[in-house]
Amino acid sequence: MALHFELVTPAKLVRSEDVHMVVVPGTEGEFGVLEGHAPFMSTIADGALKVYRTEGAAPEEIRITGGFAEVGDKGLTVLAEHVG
């Protein structure tokens, strides 16, 4: 099973892919999201998203600034103010 992950900025869709897990820098602390996670919404702190493409793989880090993360039926959507 895979988690559908989308990373979006006000200007464009940056990523849309199926991954194993994403660790998000929430304002209340980091949290990991796997397939089947309960619905959830959080504000994002400036930091790095850690994207694990497969179980046991090294994470790819994507620097983000501010925004929101939402976990729903369709997966994880990160709405970041800025990526890079």
Backbone bond lengths (Angstrom), bond angles and torsions (degrees), N, CA, C in turn:
res aa  C-N    CA-C-N  psi(-1)  N-CA   C-N-CA  omega(-1)  CA-C   N-CA-C  phi
1 M - - - 1.448 - - 1.523 109.05 -
2 A 1.314 115.86 150.38 1.452 120.40 -177.95 1.525 110.17 -132.90
3 L 1.307 114.60 153.74 1.452 122.95 176.53 1.523 108.35 -94.49
4 H 1.339 117.15 128.15 1.461 118.85 175.01 1.521 107.81 -83.14
5 F 1.337 116.47 125.58 1.462 123.54 -174.86 1.515 109.92 -122.27
6 E 1.336 115.58 129.55 1.463 120.75 174.13 1.516 108.87 -126.82
7 L 1.319 115.35 135.38 1.461 123.13 175.58 1.519 107.11 -117.88
8 V 1.338 116.02 120.87 1.454 121.86 -173.05 1.529 109.48 -128.91
9 T 1.344 116.23 141.07 1.462 121.94 170.30 1.525 107.14 -115.59
10 P 1.330 117.99 171.89 1.465 118.49 176.45 1.533 112.76 -59.39
11 A 1.329 116.95 -24.86 1.463 120.67 -176.17 1.528 114.14 -89.33
12 K 1.358 117.75 -32.09 1.466 118.11 -173.50 1.525 113.07 -166.50
13 L 1.324 114.78 167.55 1.454 122.82 170.16 1.525 106.58 -82.95
14 V 1.328 117.17 116.50 1.462 122.21 -176.60 1.529 111.14 -86.95
15 R 1.332 117.14 -43.46 1.463 122.29 -179.09 1.512 110.41 -142.21
16 S 1.309 115.91 146.47 1.454 122.85 170.24 1.512 106.07 -151.24
17 E 1.340 116.98 104.84 1.457 120.40 -174.08 1.526 110.86 -158.00
18 D 1.319 115.59 163.69 1.452 121.77 174.39 1.517 108.10 -95.46
19 V 1.349 116.02 130.24 1.457 122.31 -177.78 1.528 108.86 -134.79
20 H 1.334 116.04 173.95 1.462 120.58 177.59 1.531 111.10 -80.58
21 M 1.359 116.11 -49.46 1.464 120.53 -176.02 1.526 109.65 -157.38
22 V 1.337 115.16 151.26 1.463 121.55 173.54 1.529 107.59 -129.78
23 V 1.345 116.29 133.85 1.459 121.90 173.90 1.527 106.89 -105.81
24 V 1.326 115.59 124.30 1.467 122.81 -173.08 1.529 109.66 -110.00
25 P 1.351 117.31 136.29 1.470 119.82 176.67 1.533 111.11 -82.30
26 G 1.307 116.71 83.99 1.462 120.88 -179.92 1.519 111.44 -74.71
27 T 1.310 117.17 158.25 1.464 120.27 179.87 1.531 112.17 -66.76
28 E 1.326 117.66 -21.28 1.465 121.93 176.83 1.525 111.83 -97.38
29 G 1.335 116.96 6.58 1.461 122.44 -178.37 1.511 110.93 124.80
30 E 1.327 115.68 163.85 1.473 120.26 179.69 1.515 110.55 -67.14
31 F 1.344 115.70 147.59 1.465 120.24 173.40 1.522 109.19 -142.64
32 G 1.322 115.11 144.33 1.459 121.46 179.60 1.513 110.52 -100.29
33 V 1.340 115.22 145.67 1.463 120.90 179.65 1.526 108.74 -126.40
34 L 1.322 115.29 124.78 1.464 123.47 175.03 1.528 107.98 -116.26
35 E 1.317 116.44 166.89 1.469 121.96 174.31 1.525 108.93 -53.57
36 G 1.337 117.09 135.53 1.459 121.43 177.05 1.522 114.13 88.19
37 H 1.334 117.93 4.59 1.467 121.57 178.75 1.531 109.80 -59.81
38 A 1.310 116.93 145.21 1.468 121.43 177.49 1.536 109.82 -64.09
39 P 1.328 117.80 149.88 1.469 120.33 177.05 1.528 110.33 -54.87
40 F 1.335 114.93 140.35 1.459 120.00 -170.04 1.520 108.47 -162.12
41 M 1.327 116.93 147.80 1.460 120.32 174.47 1.521 108.01 -139.64
42 S 1.349 116.16 140.90 1.458 120.58 -178.36 1.519 110.06 -149.38
43 T 1.327 115.87 150.57 1.458 119.91 168.59 1.526 107.39 -78.90
44 I 1.334 115.33 157.31 1.463 121.25 -175.16 1.518 109.67 -112.51
45 A 1.333 115.70 138.31 1.461 121.92 172.07 1.526 108.26 -89.12
46 D 1.321 117.29 157.58 1.460 120.16 173.51 1.523 107.54 -62.75
47 G 1.319 116.55 134.21 1.460 119.63 -178.95 1.507 111.03 168.05
48 A 1.325 114.86 -153.30 1.460 120.55 -176.79 1.519 111.07 -118.16
49 L 1.333 115.47 129.32 1.461 120.83 166.35 1.512 106.05 -75.51
50 K 1.321 117.60 139.41 1.460 121.33 175.26 1.522 107.01 -113.13
51 V 1.328 116.00 113.93 1.458 122.09 -176.48 1.521 109.25 -105.44
52 Y 1.330 116.50 117.64 1.460 123.00 177.78 1.522 107.41 -101.61
53 R 1.316 116.90 108.08 1.472 120.37 -177.05 1.531 112.00 -67.73
54 T 1.335 116.49 -38.25 1.466 121.15 178.22 1.519 108.84 -136.89
55 E 1.323 116.74 161.66 1.456 121.59 178.51 1.523 109.48 -60.92
56 G 1.315 117.45 130.40 1.459 121.77 178.65 1.523 114.71 84.09
57 A 1.322 117.90 -5.02 1.468 121.09 -179.30 1.526 110.09 -77.13
58 A 1.322 116.06 156.06 1.462 120.79 173.45 1.534 107.72 -70.77
59 P 1.323 117.65 142.95 1.468 118.98 -177.89 1.522 112.45 -76.80
60 E 1.325 114.61 148.84 1.462 121.77 168.03 1.525 105.39 -94.01
61 E 1.331 117.40 130.78 1.455 120.60 179.98 1.518 110.28 -101.66
62 I 1.336 115.03 132.93 1.463 122.03 178.36 1.523 107.01 -123.69
63 R 1.324 117.10 116.74 1.472 121.60 179.64 1.533 109.72 -72.23
64 I 1.344 115.42 131.06 1.456 120.47 178.49 1.530 109.80 -132.90
65 T 1.307 114.96 157.86 1.459 121.83 177.56 1.526 108.64 -127.27
66 G 1.317 115.79 119.97 1.458 122.78 173.65 1.511 116.05 53.32
67 G 1.323 115.26 172.82 1.455 121.03 176.18 1.506 113.14 122.50
68 F 1.330 115.07 -154.18 1.462 122.73 -176.41 1.523 110.11 -138.29
69 A 1.318 116.01 154.12 1.463 122.28 172.15 1.520 107.43 -124.36
70 E 1.324 115.65 136.52 1.456 120.61 178.48 1.516 110.05 -131.62
71 V 1.332 115.10 127.45 1.454 121.49 174.50 1.519 106.60 -105.65
72 G 1.336 116.27 125.72 1.457 121.02 179.58 1.514 110.51 -141.00
73 D 1.320 115.91 -166.62 1.463 121.98 -179.22 1.525 112.28 -59.27
74 K 1.325 117.12 -30.20 1.468 120.78 -176.43 1.518 113.13 -92.97
75 G 1.337 118.29 1.52 1.457 121.23 177.82 1.519 112.15 119.94
76 L 1.353 115.15 -149.37 1.464 122.53 -177.58 1.515 110.56 -108.41
77 T 1.322 115.89 127.15 1.454 121.28 173.25 1.517 108.18 -118.12
78 V 1.331 116.67 125.49 1.454 122.70 175.83 1.518 107.79 -108.93
79 L 1.338 115.53 119.68 1.457 122.05 178.72 1.526 106.04 -105.15
80 A 1.342 116.44 97.35 1.455 121.91 -175.34 1.520 111.28 -100.04
81 E 1.326 116.41 143.80 1.459 120.25 176.10 1.528 111.08 -66.45
82 H 1.343 115.87 -37.23 1.471 120.83 -178.66 1.529 109.10 -151.68
83 V 1.329 116.49 142.29 1.462 122.91 176.02 1.518 108.24 -120.64
84 G 1.334 115.55 132.47 1.467 118.46 175.94 1.481 114.93 124.26
